[in-house]
Amino acid sequence: MLVSAKEMLTKAKAGKYAVGQFNINNLEWAKSILLTAQELNSPVILGVSEGAGKYMCGYTTVVGMVKGMIKELGITVPVAIHLDHGSYEHALKCIEAGFSSVMFDGSHYPIDENIAKTKELVKIANEKGISVEAEVGAIGGEEDGVVGNGEVADVEECKMIAGLGVDMLAAGIGNIHGKYPENWAGLRFDVLEEIGKATSPMPLVLHGGTGIPDDMIKKAISLGVSKINVNTECQLSFAAATRKYIEAEKDLQGKGFDPRKLLAPGCEAIKATVKEKMELFGSVGKAE
């Protein structure tokens, strides 16, 4: 069932586990993630970036597809459709299209403007029962052309934004999108701990979940991280499985070129990746 992310993350914070946000890029992605969540009885957040939304023919198409899947596949676990790294304008579009959660990435605005825009979105979203994620300190790497260097958020700014009525806070602690470089310095747990104390009981969000070592993920969860975003890892496993199928020339055997057959190994690879992450995050069996 489609719900806001608020309740599932409040439960996750109290239970010391995290809910995975797995970005969707097409029908195969959404179907694979939903089936895995149902199989593992785990709540799940389907992330949609602005670029992926455009690719999937707009936000209303995404909502229609996901709602249809929930009904046809008999999905009973809590599911949220969440705008990832949204602009103010796109957050409004997603609210209108029927998303159950939005992220407003105002981290590149001066703090005063970030606060004003966040307040306005919180007001609109609250009236419709939609959860809002805000960001302080840009996340490193690239997300739909927006490049950041893994900044570390200011604790006071986090406190200010958390006080505006948002439901979850993404704070930069040296994490980046995409693959991590060999010289990556790791997560700043000292800063995460300070942010956690300053914003308690707000659920915290860790972006760039691909490539962070398991022990760091577990430590971050113990310090109040209740939502972890994964995208690149699913893309890499999907690509590797598809490559293997084609290199084995299975697409040349019988009707192996049928897209349903061609994409099946990639879908299974996504399921395996999502399962691995849900087990790591501790969300298995937590759907009610």
N, C-alpha and C positions, 0 to 999 in steps of 0.2 A: 504493500500500500504506500501511496505517496504522502510523505510527511515532511515537516520542516526538520532541519538538522538539530534544532535546539534540544529537544527532549533526549534524542539518542546521545548527544555529546555530554549533556548533564549527567546521564547515567554512566557514560564512559569515564568521565572525570572521577565520579564517586567510586566506580569499580576498578580504577587504576588500569584501564585498558584504553585502546584507541580505535576509532572507526576509520577505515580506509576510504579516502576519496580516490576513485579510479576514473580517470578521464576517459570519455567515450569519443570515438571518432567516426563511427558508422554503426550500422545495424549489428554487425558481427560482434563489435566491442560491447555494445549494450547488452546483447543477448548472453554473451559469455559471462559477463560480470554478474548479471542478475541471476543466472542459473547457479553460479558458484555460491553467491550469497545465500540463496535458498537452500542449497545442498548443505551448507555449513551452518545454517540458522544464524546468520550474522546480519546486523544492520549494515547498510551500505550507502555511500554517497556517490552519485554519478556526476563527475565534473565535466563541464562544457566550457571550453575557452571561446572567446569571440570568434577566432578563426575557424574552430571546429563547428561552431554554430552556423557560420556562413556556409561552410562546406556541406553541412547536412541540410541545406535549404531553409535555414532560419529556425528561430527558437520555437515557433508553434509546431513545426514539423518534428522537432526533438521531443516536445511534450507529448504530441500525439503518438509517436512511435513508442516511447517509454510506457505511457499509460496503456497502450494496446498490448504491449508485452506483459506487463504486470497482470492484466486480465487473462490473456491467452495462455501464459505459462503458469498461471496459478501461483504467482509470487505473493507470499504472505508476510515476508520480513519487511521491516521499515526501510523505505527507499526515499532518498532525497535527490532532486535534480538541482544542481548547484552551478551557478555561473562562476567560472574561475577567472580571477584577475580582470574583473569587469570595470569598464569605465562607468561614470555616472549615468550616461545616456543608455548604455546597454543594460545596466542594472534595472532601469525603468522598463525597458523593452521586455526583459525576462520576467519581471513581476507581472506585466500585462499578459505575457504568453502563457503563464501558469506554472513557472518554476516555483519550487517550494523553498528555495534558499538562494541567496546571491552574495557574491563577494564584491565589495567595492574597493578597488585598489587605488587609494588616494595617496599612496606613499610618495609619489613624485610631485605632489602639490605642496606649497608652503603649509605648515601645520594648521594655521587658521582656516585656510580654505578646505583642507582635508576634514577638519572638524565640522565646518558648516555643511558641507555636502553629505557627510556621514549622518549628521543629525536629521537632515531632510529625508534621506533614504530610510533611516530607522523608523521615522514617523509613518511613512507610506507603507513599509513592509509590515510593521506591527499591526496595522489595521487589517491586514490580510492574513496574519498568522504565518508570515514568511520570515525565516531566520536570515541574519545579516552577519557577514564576516568582514572585518576591517583589517588593514595592514599598516604596520609601522616599520620603517627601515626596509628598503628594497631587497627582494630576494635575488641572489646572484644568478648568472647564466642568462639564457634566453627563453622568453615565453611569448610566442607570437610576435617576434620582432622587438619586444621590450627587453633590453639588456641591463642586468644589474650585476654588481661585483661582490655580492655576499656581504652586504653591510650589516652592522650590528645595531639593533634598535636602541633608541634612547628610552630608559626605564620610565622617566617622567612623562614622555610623550605617550607611551603605552598606557600609563595610568589615566591620562587625559582621554584618550580614545575609548578605553574600556568603560569609562564613566558615562559614555554617551548613549548607552542602552543597546550596544551591539551584543550579539550572542556568542561570538568567538573572535579571537584575535590572532592574526598571523604576525609574528614578530621575527625579524631577521636576526639569526644568531650564527651567521657564517655559512648557512645552507645555500645551495645553488640549484637551479634547474638543469636538467640534462645530466651528462656524464661528469663525474667529479675529476678534476685534474690530479695528477700524481702529487703535486705539491700542496694539495688542500690541507689547511691547518686543523680541520675538525670543527665540531660544534662548540660554541661557547656556553658551557653548562653553568658557569658562574653568572652569566647574564640571564640565562633562562630561569635560574633560581630566583634572581632578583625580580624579574618580570612576573613570575608566578606569584611571589609574595605581594607585589604591588597591585596585581589585578585580580587576585583571588575573590570569588570562586570561578572566575571566567575560564572556560575551556580554551586551551591554546592550540594553535595549528602549526604543524611543521610542513613547509613546502619543500619540494625537491627531495622526496623520499627515496628516489632511485639512487643506489650506490652508497647510502649511509650504512656503515657497518651495523650488524644486528645489536651488538652490545650498546652502541650509541642510541639506537632507536629505543631500546628497553629503558635506558637511563632517562631519555627525554620523556617517555611516558610516565616514569616514576616522579618526574618533576612537573607534571600537569599538562603535558601534551595529550590531547584527546582526539585529534584528527590529523591524519598523515596523508599527504597527497602523493599518488603514484601515477606516472604517465609513461615516461621514457622506458621503464623496465618492461611494460606490456608491449610497447612498440618494438623493442629489441627482440623479445621472445617471439612475437608474431612474425617479424621479418625473418628471423633465423629458421623457423619451422617452414615458412613458405619457400625460402631459398632451398632448403633441404629437399622438399617435395619436387621442385623444378629441376634441381641438379640431378636427382635420381630419375629424371625424365618420366615421372609418373603422370604428368600432364599429357604425354604422348601415348599413353596406354589406354585403350578403350575410350571411355568418355571422361578421362581424367582432366580434361580441359574445362569441364563444367565448373563454373565458379563455386558451386556448392561443395564440390570435391576439392577444388584447388585451394579454397580458403579454410577447409576443415582442420588441417593440422595447425594452422595459425590460431584458430579459435581454441583448440585444445591447449595450446601453449599459453594463451592468455589466461584460461581457467587455472592452469597449474601455477602461474605467477600470482594470480589473485589469491588462490588458496594458501600459498606459501606466506603471503603478506598478512592475510587475515589471521593465520596461526601465530605469526610473529607479533602482531598487534594485540592479540588476546581477545578478539571480538567473536570468535567461534562460539556458537551456542548462546550468544547474548541477546538475540532477537526475542521480543516478547509479543 
